[in-house]
Amino acid sequence: MPCTKCTKLESEVDHLLIASSSAPVRQQLQAVAVGKGLHHEAAPLGVKLFHDATQDWKAALTTLADGLAPQFREATRVVKIGRSTDALAQQQAMLEAQPLDAMLDQLKHDWLFDVLHRDNSLTVHLQPLASFPPGNLYGYECLLRGVATDGSLISPGKLMDAARRIDGGLFQLDQRARVSAVQTAGRLELRDVQIFINFAPTAIYDPNHCLQSTMKAIADARLEPNRVTFEVVETEHVADRDHLSRVLNFYRERGFKIALDDVGAGYSSLLALAELRPDYIKIDGELVRRAAASRLEAKIVHDLADAASQNGIIAIAEGIETAEQMYFAIDCGIPILQGYYLARPNAAPLNRAQTDALVQRIEGIESTVQAA
C-alpha cells in the first residue's frame, strides 16, 4: 500500500464507473440512472456517474443501488476513473473494481477522512503500567481517541474499523496515531518512564519510508529510544511474519523496544513469541481474568510467565479489573501490571497523589501474596 495521504472520494476522481459483465445488469443500470435523474453518461460497461456541484457521490450511488434488483447488485462493480478515461482504459480499470456494496460500505465510513485531516481531531489517553517489586509507576500505554465535531470521543475500535474499510485509511490512521503518541509523550515530558505505542504492521509496507515521520517526531520530542516500546497490535492476525520481522528489526536497530500484544489469545501468538523474541509480552487480558478463576487457564498463564522470564522477556498482565486478578498475576511472578483496577486511561498522566495511591494498592496486594 503506498504511503499517500488519503483524501475523500469526491476529491480524487471525476467519475465513478458502475459496470457489469452482464448485459441485463448494464441495461438496468442505465434505466435506473435515467429514471432517477442522476447526472450520468452511458458507458460500454454500464454508466458513469459524474461528480459536480449538483450531485453527491454517496447519495447518487445509493440511489442507483437501491434501484437495482438484489441479484443485479451482486453482479455490479464500481471503480474510480478520470474524466477522460477511454473505453480501453475503462476495461483496464475494471481490474481494480470493487463490488457495489463494498464501495457503499466505504462511503459509509468516509467520516474518517474528516477525523484524519481536521485539526485537533485526534487525542491520546494514557493508561499507567505498574511494576513490582517495589511497587512503582513503570510507564504508560498511549491509546488513541478520535474527537468528533461535537467534542465527543470516538473509540479506537471504531476508528480502526473505518480505517480498514477505506483506501489508504489504515496507513494514515496508524501513522497519525504513532506521531500523536510521541508528541503527547514529549509535550508531557514523559521521559523517565516507558512509553508503549501501538502500531499495525499491515499499515507499514516499507519501514524505511513509512516510519520517517515517526522517527522525526521521536527526535523532536527528545525521547530516548530505549524508553519507547512499539507494541504490535493484533499479533494473531499478522499473516506475513517475514514482513513483521523486517518492521521489528527496523525498530530494534534504532534502539527501540518491542512488545507483542494479546499473547495467549491464540496459538499463532505463542509461535510469534518464539519467532520474534520481543522485549515484552502482554498476556491477553481476557485470559488473565479467566485464569484467576480457572486452574487450567492459570497453568497457561504461569507457563507463559515462566517462558518469558527464562528467555529474558518481561511479561505484562493486562486487563486487570479486580484485586483477585492482581493477586493472581503477582502470584504468577508477572512483574508488570495494567488494567482498570490500577488506573483507567486519562488525558493527563498520574499526579503525585495518584501515583502514591497506585503504589500503595500494589504493595497491599504484594504483602498478601508474600504472607500466603
PABA-885642 format. One line per 5 residues: number of its first residue (from 1); for each residue x, y, z of C-alpha. Coordinates in steps of 0.1 Angstrom, whole numbers, plus 5000, padded with zeros to 4 digits. Each point is the difference from the previous one (the first is absolute). Last residue first. Layout:
<atoms>
NUM	X Y Z | ...
</atoms>
This chain:
<atoms>
372	5002 4834 5517 | 5019 5027 5018 | 5020 5010 4969 | 4968 5002 4979 | 4982 5022 5026
367	5030 5023 5002 | 4999 5003 4962 | 4963 5010 5001 | 5007 5028 5024 | 5031 5011 4981
362	4980 5002 4968 | 4973 5022 5015 | 5026 5022 5018 | 5019 5006 4967 | 4968 5011 4982
357	4990 5023 5029 | 5035 5016 4998 | 4997 5005 4963 | 4966 5016 5004 | 5014 5024 5026
352	5030 5009 4979 | 4980 5007 4968 | 4992 4972 4975 | 5004 5009 4964 | 4973 5021 4983
347	4975 4990 4972 | 4989 4970 5021 | 4999 4963 4996 | 4988 4982 5031 | 5022 4991 5029
342	5010 4970 5021 | 4967 4981 5000 | 4994 5012 4964 | 5030 4980 4987 | 5037 4997 4998
337	5026 4980 5019 | 5038 4994 4996 | 5021 4974 5019 | 4980 4968 4993 | 5011 4976 5027
332	4969 4978 4998 | 4991 5011 5035 | 5001 5036 4988 | 4976 4992 4972 | 4976 4981 5024
327	4999 5028 5025 | 4993 5025 4972 | 4971 4978 4989 | 4987 4998 5035 | 5003 5038 5005
322	4977 5004 4970 | 5001 5014 4964 | 5034 4989 4986 | 4998 5003 4962 | 5037 4996 4995
317	5026 4978 5016 | 5035 5010 4987 | 5028 4975 4995 | 5036 5012 4996 | 5021 4978 4976
312	5034 4988 5010 | 4994 4965 4987 | 4994 4982 5034 | 4977 5028 5011 | 4978 4998 4969
307	4997 4963 5002 | 4991 5002 5037 | 4973 5027 4994 | 4985 4980 4972 | 5001 4968 5021
302	4982 5017 5029 | 4974 5015 4976 | 4993 4966 4985 | 4998 4984 5035 | 4975 5026 5011
297	4980 4991 4969 | 4997 4964 5012 | 4994 5010 5037 | 4972 5025 4992 | 4990 5030 5021
292	5029 5024 4996 | 5006 4983 4966 | 4968 5015 4986 | 5011 5036 5007 | 5036 4993 4988
287	4987 4984 4968 | 4976 5029 4993 | 5029 5024 5005 | 5023 4983 4975 | 5036 4998 5013
282	5020 5030 4989 | 5034 4987 4989 | 5030 5022 5003 | 5035 5002 4985 | 4988 4980 4970
277	5017 4968 4988 | 4983 4999 4965 | 4999 4963 4993 | 4993 4985 5035 | 4975 5026 5010
272	4984 4999 4965 | 4994 4963 5004 | 4980 5008 5032 | 4981 5027 4981 | 4992 4973 4974
267	4982 4978 5026 | 4975 5026 5011 | 4992 5026 5026 | 5031 4990 5019 | 5019 5032 4991
262	4975 5029 4996 | 5027 5026 4990 | 5036 4993 4991 | 5025 5026 5012 | 5032 5014 4984
257	5026 5024 5014 | 5017 5027 4980 | 5038 5003 4994 | 5000 5010 4963 | 5009 4965 4988
252	4971 4987 5021 | 4974 5022 4982 | 5011 4989 4965 | 5003 4964 5012 | 4964 5002 5011
247	4989 5011 4966 | 5020 4973 4982 | 4987 4973 5024 | 4964 5011 4993 | 5007 4996 4962
242	5014 4965 5005 | 4970 4992 5022 | 4975 5007 4973 | 4967 4989 5014 | 4996 5024 5028
237	4966 4993 5016 | 5011 4985 5033 | 5024 5029 5006 | 4970 5022 5002 | 5019 5030 5012
232	5038 5001 4999 | 5013 5023 5028 | 5028 5024 4993 | 5019 5007 5032 | 5017 5033 5006
227	5023 5006 5029 | 5029 4983 4983 | 4997 5025 4972 | 5005 5030 5022 | 4973 5026 4994
222	5011 5034 4990 | 4965 5009 4986 | 5015 5012 4967 | 5020 4968 4997 | 4969 4979 5007
217	4979 5020 4975 | 5027 4996 4973 | 5000 4962 5005 | 4962 4999 4998 | 5000 5021 4968
212	5026 4978 4984 | 4981 4968 5008 | 4984 4994 4966 | 5032 5004 4980 | 5026 4978 5017
207	4971 4978 5014 | 4988 4990 4966 | 4964 4986 4998 | 4989 5013 5034 | 4963 4999 5007
202	5001 4962 5002 | 5023 5003 5030 | 4973 5017 5021 | 5015 5022 5027 | 4995 5007 5037
197	5023 5022 5019 | 5012 4991 5035 | 5020 5026 5019 | 5024 4989 5028 | 5006 5026 5027
192	5026 5028 5005 | 4993 5019 4968 | 4963 5008 5005 | 5005 5037 4994 | 4962 5007 4995
187	5007 5016 4966 | 5025 4972 4991 | 4976 4972 5009 | 4972 5017 4981 | 5021 5005 4969
182	5010 4963 5000 | 4964 4988 5003 | 4988 5025 4974 | 5027 4987 4976 | 4991 4964 5005
177	4963 5006 4996 | 5004 5022 4969 | 5020 4973 4983 | 4975 4973 5010 | 4971 5021 4988
172	5016 5008 4966 | 5011 4964 4993 | 4967 4986 5011 | 4980 5024 4979 | 5018 4997 4967
167	4969 4987 4982 | 4971 4998 5023 | 4986 4970 5020 | 5029 4993 5023 | 5001 5036 5012
162	4963 4998 5010 | 5006 4970 5023 | 5031 5016 5014 | 4982 5032 5009 | 4971 4981 5016
157	5024 4979 5020 | 5020 5031 5011 | 4968 5015 5015 | 4987 5033 4988 | 4999 5027 5027
152	4973 5027 5001 | 5010 5036 4992 | 4971 5007 4977 | 5023 4999 4969 | 5011 4965 5011
147	5033 4994 5018 | 5017 4967 4993 | 5018 4982 5027 | 5034 4983 4999 | 5014 4981 5030
142	5036 5006 5011 | 5011 4973 5025 | 5017 5016 5030 | 5030 4991 5021 | 5014 4982 5030
137	4984 5017 5029 | 5013 4982 5031 | 4994 4973 5024 | 5034 4985 5010 | 4998 4974 4989
132	4980 5005 4979 | 4990 5020 4969 | 4970 5021 4990 | 4987 5009 4966 | 4980 5032 4996
127	4974 5006 4973 | 5005 5032 4980 | 4975 5016 4977 | 5010 5014 4967 | 4980 5025 4979
122	4990 5002 4964 | 4978 5026 4983 | 5020 5030 5011 | 5003 5012 4964 | 4978 4982 4974
117	5017 4978 4975 | 4998 4965 5016 | 4966 5006 5017 | 4985 5014 4969 | 5013 4970 4980
112	4985 4977 5026 | 4965 5012 4990 | 5006 4979 4969 | 4985 4970 5017 | 4967 4998 4982
107	5019 5007 4967 | 5021 4968 5006 | 4969 4980 5006 | 4984 5013 4968 | 5032 4989 4982
102	4998 4965 5015 | 4963 4998 4990 | 5008 5007 4964 | 5028 4974 4998 | 5034 5017 4995
97	5018 5007 4967 | 5037 4997 4997 | 5000 4978 4968 | 4972 5022 4988 | 5025 5028 4994
92	5014 4980 4971 | 4965 5000 4984 | 4996 5037 5007 | 5034 5007 4984 | 4988 4982 4968
87	4968 5020 4999 | 5017 5034 5006 | 5007 5017 5034 | 4998 5038 4994 | 4980 5008 5032
82	5022 4978 5022 | 4989 4967 5015 | 4989 4986 5034 | 4987 4964 4998 | 4967 4983 5008
77	4989 4964 4993 | 4965 4986 4995 | 4991 4963 4999 | 4989 4998 5037 | 4978 5031 4995
72	4983 4982 4971 | 4988 4972 5022 | 4985 5025 5024 | 4981 5019 4972 | 5014 5034 4995
67	4983 5033 5009 | 5015 5001 5035 | 5035 4998 4985 | 4994 5030 4978 | 4987 5021 5029
62	5029 4989 5022 | 5024 5010 4973 | 4984 5034 4996 | 4997 5007 5037 | 5036 4990 5007
57	5015 5019 4971 | 4981 5032 5005 | 4987 5017 4968 | 4993 5035 4990 | 5034 5016 5007
52	5017 4973 4979 | 5012 4964 5000 | 4986 4981 4971 | 4987 4964 5001 | 5012 4979 4971
47	4977 4972 4989 | 5003 4964 4988 | 5028 4982 4982 | 4997 5019 4967 | 4993 5032 5018
42	4969 5021 5003 | 5005 5034 5017 | 4988 5011 5033 | 4984 5028 5021 | 4973 4979 5017
37	4964 5007 4990 | 4986 4970 5018 | 4985 4985 4969 | 5031 5006 4979 | 5024 4985 5025
32	4976 4971 5006 | 4997 4992 4963 | 5037 5002 4995 | 5007 4976 5029 | 4971 4977 4988
27	5016 4997 4966 | 5034 4993 5014 | 4986 4973 5022 | 4982 4984 4971 | 5033 5000 4980
22	5020 4983 5027 | 5037 5008 5002 | 4991 5028 5024 | 5008 5037 5005 | 4997 5030 5023
17	5028 5024 4989 | 5003 5027 5026 | 5011 5033 4985 | 5021 5031 5005 | 5024 4985 5026
12	5020 5007 5032 | 4981 5029 5016 | 4967 4981 5001 | 5016 4969 5016 | 5013 5019 5030
7	5037 5001 5004 | 5027 4976 5011 | 5034 5013 5003 | 5023 4976 4981 | 5023 4974 5015
2	4993 4974 4973 | 4985 4967 5010
</atoms>
